[in-house]
Amino acid sequence: MISWRKHYKQTLIAIGLLLSTSASIYGQDGDPKNGEKLFKANCTACHALDKQVIGPPLKGVVERVKTEGGVDKDWLHKWIKDNKALRASGDKYANEIFEKYNKTEMLQFPNLTEKDIDDILAYTTNPPAPEPAADPKKDAATDAAVAAPANNTTTSVVIISLIAIAGLLVWILIKLRQLVKLGQSEDLAGLNETRVKSFSEIYEKYHYIGKAALGILALLAAYGVWNWIMWIGVYKGYKPEQPIYFSHKIHAGEQKIDCQLCHSSAKYGKVSEIPSMNVCMNCHRTISEYNADHYMEPGKDKAFYDGEIKKIYAATGWDPEKQQYTGKTQPVEWTRIHNMPDFVYFNHSQHVVAGEQAIINSFNKKNPNNKIDVVCKACHGKIDTMNVVQMANDFTMGWCIECHRTTEVDMNNGYNKEYFKNLHDKLKKQYPQDGGKITVDAIGGLECGKCHY
């Protein structure tokens, strides 16, 4: 007799084994979508899927290490978590890879779990298809459809305006004809006898008014010439086209890169220099193309930004395929925007270090709805919002003096508090209503020799 209980028990065991095997397989395969996020967060500084950056391309890496080194995913887990320990253990394939890529040591990722690594490997094996980009033709058609009613309205307004102007011209012509007929009649004969004969008679009669008018015109002309002279060399709003398109909004705004990473001498030097191209290569040695998921300026696309990165490589002589310098460089002729005259002394470090907090406080007090968080913005404007840098202020002598007259010295600074102690006490007695506040002009900020030599 067949025991149904025995078969029932065997069936349950088989189903359990099948489910556990499926779960194990799923766990090993990983989640490519989550792997994509982890890959972008941890790996893209040194790796890409389809090309060599600092390290090798990682598309199909599971199959590649199996073919080249005869190792499996467990080996990749060990390599990713702590490749240094794996090499130290004498692993032959690990040391071969280390030698092959110029002994560039890969970062260790002990924070990644086994599932995280499985997800990353799943992404490198089977990356999700990118979402289809928006069709510009369809977008243009939609925009055209939306704009059509507005265009029709504009056309109607223009036609009506032209008809009105034509009617006005016809009316003027009719009136002119009537005046001509009137001039030919005998009704004006009596008036011709009493009319003023010449301009000299008018001037003789009203010469005081004429002289006053000429004097006013002369004063206005002199003021116009003076005003024109005073604005020579003032280029507020000047924003030239540069040989390599560099968006401060992307770098300083979106990526939050500190100004002084590139303009390193602004804090400790007299001049804030234009950074050399090797500063750009600190990042763009590994960032060879623009991430289209980030901010995109209207009118620009990924291909445009990628082309500008290639200009950096051409200038520095960098070969992104071989990951080495060729020695063939090209100078970049940047167009300078801010340039003080030779007779003006200006020290960046004095303002950025000693005057930093005082300048920020003064600016925010005068502009409560447009506050700044970095001292650079007080003079150069909100650079982190500019795609193309422009001169944000006049940079005239009057502009500097106004700042010196209104900017209070930071008396919370221990050095200032001690150095200006006597002056502070004196001003407290002289100007008790102001609390003895010290502005920059009170410590020599208006002395000619401070800025001119």
C-alpha positions as CSV (number, residue, x, y, z in Angstrom):
1,M,0.0,0.0,0.0
2,I,1.4,3.4,-1.0
3,S,1.9,5.8,2.0
4,W,0.5,9.2,1.0
5,R,2.1,10.7,4.1
6,K,5.6,9.7,2.9
7,H,5.0,11.2,-0.6
8,Y,3.5,14.3,1.0
9,K,6.6,14.8,3.1
10,Q,8.9,14.3,0.2
11,T,6.9,16.8,-1.9
12,L,7.2,19.5,0.8
13,I,10.9,19.0,1.1
14,A,11.3,19.3,-2.7
15,I,9.3,22.5,-2.7
16,G,11.3,24.0,0.2
17,L,14.6,23.1,-1.6
18,L,13.3,24.7,-4.8
19,L,12.3,28.0,-3.0
20,S,15.6,28.2,-1.1
21,T,17.6,27.6,-4.3
22,S,15.6,30.3,-6.1
23,A,16.1,32.8,-3.3
24,S,19.8,32.0,-3.3
25,I,20.0,32.5,-7.0
26,Y,18.2,35.8,-6.8
27,G,20.4,37.0,-4.0
28,Q,23.6,36.1,-6.0
29,D,22.3,37.8,-9.2
30,G,21.7,41.1,-7.3
31,D,19.6,44.1,-8.2
32,P,21.0,46.0,-11.2
33,K,19.0,49.2,-10.5
34,N,20.3,49.4,-6.9
35,G,23.7,48.5,-8.3
36,E,23.7,51.4,-10.6
37,K,23.1,53.8,-7.7
38,L,25.9,52.2,-5.7
39,F,28.2,52.2,-8.7
40,K,27.7,55.9,-9.3
41,A,28.3,56.7,-5.6
42,N,31.4,54.5,-5.1
43,C,33.0,53.6,-8.4
44,T,32.8,56.3,-11.0
45,A,35.8,58.3,-9.7
46,C,38.0,55.6,-11.1
47,H,35.9,53.4,-13.4
48,A,33.5,53.5,-16.2
49,L,31.5,50.6,-17.8
50,D,32.8,50.9,-21.3
51,K,36.2,52.5,-21.1
52,Q,39.3,52.8,-19.0
53,V,39.6,55.7,-16.6
54,I,42.1,55.1,-13.9
55,G,41.0,51.5,-13.5
56,P,39.8,49.1,-16.2
57,P,36.3,49.2,-17.7
58,L,33.9,47.1,-15.6
59,K,31.3,46.0,-18.0
60,G,31.3,42.2,-17.9
61,V,33.9,42.1,-15.2
62,V,32.5,38.9,-13.6
63,E,33.0,36.9,-16.8
64,R,36.4,38.6,-17.5
65,V,38.0,37.7,-14.2
66,K,36.7,34.2,-14.7
67,T,38.3,33.9,-18.1
68,E,41.6,35.7,-17.3
69,G,42.3,34.6,-13.8
70,G,40.0,31.6,-13.3
71,V,38.4,33.3,-10.3
72,D,34.7,33.7,-9.3
73,K,32.5,36.3,-7.7
74,D,33.8,35.4,-4.2
75,W,37.2,36.6,-5.3
76,L,35.6,39.9,-6.5
77,H,34.0,40.3,-3.1
78,K,37.4,40.0,-1.4
79,W,39.0,42.3,-4.0
80,I,36.4,45.0,-3.5
81,K,36.3,44.9,0.3
82,D,40.1,44.8,0.8
83,N,42.3,44.4,-2.3
84,K,45.4,45.3,-0.3
85,A,44.9,42.3,2.1
86,L,44.2,40.1,-0.9
87,R,47.5,41.1,-2.6
88,A,49.3,40.7,0.7
89,S,48.0,37.1,0.9
90,G,50.0,36.3,-2.2
91,D,47.1,36.0,-4.6
92,K,48.6,35.8,-8.1
93,Y,45.8,37.3,-10.1
94,A,45.4,40.2,-7.6
95,N,49.1,41.1,-7.9
96,E,49.0,40.8,-11.7
97,I,46.2,43.4,-11.9
98,F,48.1,45.7,-9.5
99,E,51.2,45.5,-11.8
100,K,49.2,45.9,-15.0
101,Y,47.6,49.2,-13.9
102,N,50.8,51.0,-12.8
103,K,50.6,49.8,-9.2
104,T,47.6,52.2,-8.6
105,E,46.1,51.0,-5.4
106,M,42.3,50.7,-5.5
107,L,40.3,52.1,-2.6
108,Q,38.9,49.6,-0.1
109,F,35.2,49.3,0.6
110,P,34.7,47.5,3.8
111,N,31.4,49.4,4.3
112,L,29.8,47.6,1.3
113,T,27.7,44.6,2.3
114,E,27.7,41.3,0.3
115,K,24.3,42.3,-1.2
116,D,25.7,45.7,-2.2
117,I,28.6,44.1,-4.0
118,D,26.2,41.6,-5.7
119,D,24.1,44.5,-6.8
120,I,27.1,46.3,-8.3
121,L,28.3,43.2,-10.1
122,A,24.7,42.7,-11.4
123,Y,24.8,46.2,-12.8
124,T,28.2,45.6,-14.5
125,T,26.9,42.4,-16.0
126,N,23.5,43.6,-17.1
127,P,23.2,47.4,-16.9
128,P,19.6,48.7,-17.1
129,A,18.7,50.3,-20.5
130,P,18.9,54.1,-20.3
131,E,15.6,56.0,-20.3
132,P,14.8,57.3,-23.8
133,A,15.7,60.9,-24.2
134,A,13.1,63.5,-25.0
135,D,12.6,64.0,-28.7
136,P,13.5,67.6,-29.5
137,K,11.4,67.6,-32.6
138,K,8.3,66.6,-30.6
139,D,9.1,69.3,-28.0
140,A,9.6,71.8,-30.8
141,A,6.2,70.9,-32.3
142,T,4.5,71.2,-28.9
143,D,6.1,74.6,-28.3
144,A,5.1,75.7,-31.8
145,A,1.5,74.6,-31.1
146,V,1.4,76.5,-27.8
147,A,3.0,79.5,-29.4
148,A,0.6,79.5,-32.4
149,P,-2.3,81.4,-30.7
150,A,0.2,84.0,-29.3
151,N,1.7,84.5,-32.8
152,N,-1.8,84.9,-34.4
153,T,-2.7,87.5,-31.7
154,T,0.6,89.4,-32.4
155,T,-0.1,89.4,-36.1
156,S,-3.6,90.8,-35.6
157,V,-2.2,93.6,-33.4
158,V,0.4,94.5,-36.0
159,I,-2.2,94.6,-38.9
160,I,-4.5,96.8,-36.9
161,S,-1.7,99.1,-35.9
162,L,-0.6,99.5,-39.6
163,I,-4.2,100.2,-40.6
164,A,-4.4,102.9,-37.9
165,I,-1.1,104.5,-39.0
166,A,-2.3,104.5,-42.6
167,G,-5.5,106.2,-41.6
168,L,-3.6,108.8,-39.6
169,L,-1.3,109.6,-42.6
170,V,-4.4,110.0,-44.9
171,W,-5.9,112.5,-42.4
172,I,-2.6,114.5,-42.2
173,L,-2.4,114.7,-46.0
174,I,-6.0,116.0,-46.2
175,K,-5.3,118.7,-43.6
176,L,-2.0,119.7,-45.4
177,R,-4.0,120.1,-48.6
178,Q,-6.5,122.4,-46.8
179,L,-3.6,124.5,-45.4
180,V,-2.1,124.8,-48.9
181,K,-5.4,126.1,-50.3
182,L,-5.7,128.5,-47.4
183,G,-2.2,129.8,-48.0
184,Q,-3.1,130.5,-51.6
185,S,-6.1,132.6,-50.6
186,E,-6.3,136.3,-50.0
187,D,-7.2,135.8,-46.4
188,L,-3.5,135.6,-45.3
189,A,-2.4,138.7,-47.2
190,G,-3.0,141.0,-44.2
191,L,-1.0,138.6,-41.9
192,N,2.0,138.6,-44.2
193,E,2.5,142.3,-43.6
194,T,2.8,141.8,-39.8
195,R,5.0,138.6,-39.7
196,V,8.5,138.8,-38.3
197,K,10.9,139.2,-41.2
198,S,14.0,137.2,-39.9
199,F,15.5,135.1,-37.1
200,S,17.7,138.1,-36.1
201,E,14.5,140.1,-35.3
202,I,13.4,137.2,-33.1
203,Y,16.7,137.0,-31.3
204,E,16.8,140.8,-30.8
205,K,13.4,140.7,-29.2
206,Y,14.1,137.6,-27.0
207,H,17.9,137.7,-26.6
208,Y,17.8,137.1,-22.8
209,I,15.9,133.9,-23.3
210,G,18.2,132.8,-26.1
211,K,21.3,133.4,-24.0
212,A,19.9,131.5,-21.0
213,A,19.0,128.5,-23.3
214,L,22.5,128.5,-24.8
215,G,24.0,128.5,-21.3
216,I,21.9,125.6,-20.2
217,L,22.8,123.7,-23.3
218,A,26.5,124.4,-22.6
219,L,26.2,123.1,-19.1
220,L,24.4,119.9,-20.2
221,A,27.1,119.3,-22.8
222,A,29.9,119.8,-20.2
223,Y,28.1,117.4,-17.8
224,G,27.7,114.8,-20.6
225,V,31.5,115.0,-21.4
226,W,32.4,114.8,-17.7
227,N,30.1,111.8,-17.2
228,W,31.6,110.1,-20.2
229,I,35.1,110.6,-19.0
230,M,34.3,109.3,-15.5
231,W,33.0,106.0,-16.9
232,I,36.0,105.3,-19.0
233,G,37.4,102.0,-17.9
234,V,34.3,100.9,-16.0
235,Y,33.1,97.6,-17.4
236,K,30.3,96.4,-15.1
237,G,28.4,93.6,-16.9
238,Y,31.5,92.7,-19.0
239,K,31.4,89.0,-19.7
240,P,33.8,87.9,-22.6
241,E,33.7,84.6,-24.4
242,Q,36.4,82.3,-23.1
243,P,38.4,79.7,-25.2
244,I,37.1,76.9,-22.9
245,Y,33.6,77.2,-21.7
246,F,33.7,77.1,-17.9
247,S,30.4,77.2,-15.9
248,H,30.9,78.5,-12.3
249,K,27.3,77.5,-11.7
250,I,28.1,73.8,-12.3
251,H,31.4,73.8,-10.4
252,A,30.8,76.2,-7.5
253,G,27.0,76.0,-7.4
254,E,25.9,72.5,-8.3
255,Q,29.1,70.7,-7.2
256,K,29.8,73.0,-4.2
257,I,33.6,73.3,-5.0
258,D,35.2,75.9,-2.8
259,C,36.5,79.0,-4.7
260,Q,39.9,78.6,-3.2
261,L,40.4,75.1,-4.5
262,C,41.1,76.7,-7.9
263,H,42.0,80.3,-6.9
264,S,44.3,79.2,-4.1
265,S,46.3,82.5,-3.9
266,A,43.2,84.6,-3.2
267,K,43.5,83.9,0.5
268,Y,47.2,84.2,1.0
269,G,48.4,86.3,-1.9
270,K,48.0,89.8,-3.3
271,V,46.5,88.5,-6.6
272,S,43.9,85.9,-7.1
273,E,45.5,84.0,-10.0
274,I,43.9,82.3,-13.0
275,P,44.3,78.6,-12.1
276,S,46.7,76.6,-14.4
277,M,45.3,73.7,-16.4
278,N,46.9,71.1,-14.1
279,V,44.3,72.2,-11.5
280,C,41.6,71.3,-13.9
281,M,43.2,67.9,-14.4
282,N,43.1,67.1,-10.7
283,C,39.4,66.2,-11.4
284,H,39.1,65.9,-15.1
285,R,41.8,63.2,-15.3
286,T,39.0,60.9,-14.2
287,I,36.0,62.9,-15.3
288,S,36.2,62.6,-19.1
289,E,32.5,63.2,-19.9
290,Y,29.7,65.2,-18.4
291,N,27.0,63.5,-16.4
292,A,23.7,64.4,-18.2
293,D,21.8,63.7,-15.0
294,H,23.2,66.9,-13.4
295,Y,22.4,70.5,-14.2
296,M,22.1,71.3,-17.9
297,E,22.2,74.9,-19.0
298,P,19.4,75.8,-21.5
299,G,20.7,75.5,-25.0
300,K,23.5,73.2,-24.1
301,D,23.7,69.4,-24.2
302,K,26.0,66.6,-23.1
303,A,28.0,66.7,-26.3
304,F,28.8,70.4,-25.8
305,Y,30.2,69.8,-22.3
306,D,32.1,66.7,-23.5
307,G,33.7,68.8,-26.2
308,E,34.9,71.4,-23.7
309,I,36.5,68.7,-21.6
310,K,38.4,67.5,-24.7
311,K,39.8,71.0,-25.0
312,I,41.3,70.6,-21.6
313,Y,42.9,67.4,-22.7
314,A,44.3,69.1,-25.8
315,A,45.7,71.9,-23.8
316,T,47.4,69.6,-21.3
317,G,48.4,66.9,-23.8
318,W,46.5,64.2,-22.0
319,D,45.5,61.0,-23.8
320,P,42.4,59.7,-22.2
321,E,42.6,56.3,-24.0
322,K,46.2,55.6,-22.8
323,Q,45.8,57.5,-19.6
324,Q,49.1,59.3,-20.0
325,Y,50.5,62.7,-21.0
326,T,51.8,63.0,-24.6
327,G,54.0,66.1,-23.9
328,K,52.2,68.1,-26.6
329,T,50.6,71.0,-24.9
330,Q,48.7,74.1,-26.1
331,P,48.5,77.4,-24.2
332,V,45.0,78.6,-23.3
333,E,44.5,82.3,-23.9
334,W,42.0,83.2,-21.2
335,T,40.4,86.7,-21.4
336,R,40.9,88.5,-18.1
337,I,37.8,90.1,-16.6
338,H,38.9,91.8,-13.4
339,N,42.1,93.9,-13.7
340,M,43.0,96.8,-11.5
341,P,45.0,99.7,-13.0
342,D,48.7,99.7,-12.4
343,F,48.5,102.7,-10.0
344,V,46.1,100.9,-7.7
345,Y,47.3,98.7,-4.9
346,F,44.8,95.9,-3.9
347,N,45.6,92.9,-1.7
348,H,43.2,90.0,-1.8
349,S,44.5,88.4,1.3
350,Q,43.9,91.5,3.3
351,H,40.2,91.4,2.4
352,V,39.7,87.6,2.4
353,V,41.5,86.9,5.7
354,A,41.5,90.1,7.9
355,G,38.3,91.6,6.5
356,E,36.3,88.4,5.8
357,Q,33.7,88.5,8.6
358,A,33.5,92.3,8.6
359,I,32.8,92.4,4.8
360,I,30.2,89.6,5.0
361,N,28.4,91.3,7.9
362,S,28.4,94.7,6.2
363,F,27.1,93.4,2.9
364,N,24.3,91.4,4.6
365,K,23.3,94.4,6.7
366,K,23.0,96.5,3.5
367,N,21.4,93.7,1.5
368,P,19.0,91.8,3.8
369,N,17.2,90.2,0.9
370,N,20.4,89.2,-0.9
371,K,22.7,87.8,1.7
372,I,26.0,86.1,1.0
373,D,27.9,83.3,2.7
374,V,31.3,83.7,1.1
375,V,33.4,86.9,1.2
376,C,34.2,86.6,-2.6
377,K,30.6,87.3,-3.5
378,A,30.7,90.8,-1.9
379,C,32.8,92.1,-4.8
380,H,32.4,89.5,-7.5
381,G,28.7,88.8,-7.2
382,K,27.0,85.4,-6.8
383,I,29.5,83.6,-8.9
384,D,28.0,80.2,-8.0
385,T,24.9,81.2,-10.1
386,M,26.8,82.4,-13.2
387,N,27.3,80.2,-16.2
388,V,29.4,82.9,-17.8
389,V,31.3,85.1,-15.3
390,Q,30.7,88.8,-15.6
391,M,32.0,91.9,-13.7
392,A,29.3,92.3,-11.1
393,N,30.3,95.8,-9.7
394,D,31.8,99.1,-10.9
395,F,35.1,98.7,-9.1
396,T,35.5,102.5,-9.2
397,M,37.2,104.6,-6.5
398,G,33.9,105.8,-5.2
399,W,32.6,102.3,-4.9
400,C,35.6,101.3,-2.8
401,I,35.4,104.4,-0.6
402,E,31.7,103.8,0.1
403,C,32.5,100.3,1.3
404,H,35.3,101.6,3.6
405,R,33.0,104.2,5.1
406,T,30.2,101.7,5.9
407,T,32.1,98.5,6.8
408,E,32.6,98.1,10.5
409,V,35.8,96.6,11.8
410,D,35.1,93.2,13.4
411,M,35.7,93.9,17.1
412,N,34.9,90.3,18.0
413,N,38.3,89.4,16.5
414,G,40.8,89.1,19.3
415,Y,43.6,90.9,17.4
416,N,41.4,93.8,16.4
417,K,39.9,94.1,19.9
418,E,43.4,94.4,21.4
419,Y,45.0,96.5,18.7
420,F,42.2,99.1,18.4
421,K,41.4,99.2,22.1
422,N,42.4,102.8,22.7
423,L,40.7,104.0,19.5
424,H,37.6,102.1,20.5
425,D,37.4,103.7,23.9
426,K,37.9,107.2,22.4
427,L,35.1,106.7,19.9
428,K,32.8,105.4,22.6
429,K,33.2,108.8,24.4
430,Q,32.9,110.9,21.2
431,Y,30.0,109.0,19.6
432,P,28.1,107.3,22.4
433,Q,25.0,107.0,20.2
434,D,26.9,104.7,17.8
435,G,28.5,102.6,20.6
436,G,31.9,103.7,19.4
437,K,31.8,101.6,16.3
438,I,34.9,101.6,14.1
439,T,34.6,101.6,10.4
440,V,37.4,101.0,8.0
441,D,37.8,104.7,7.2
442,A,38.6,105.4,10.9
443,I,41.7,103.2,10.7
444,G,43.2,104.7,7.6
445,G,40.8,103.3,4.9
446,L,40.6,106.7,3.2
447,E,44.3,107.5,3.2
448,C,45.6,108.0,-0.4
449,G,48.8,106.1,0.2
450,K,46.9,103.0,1.2
451,C,45.8,102.3,-2.3
452,H,48.0,104.6,-4.5
453,Y,51.8,104.6,-4.6
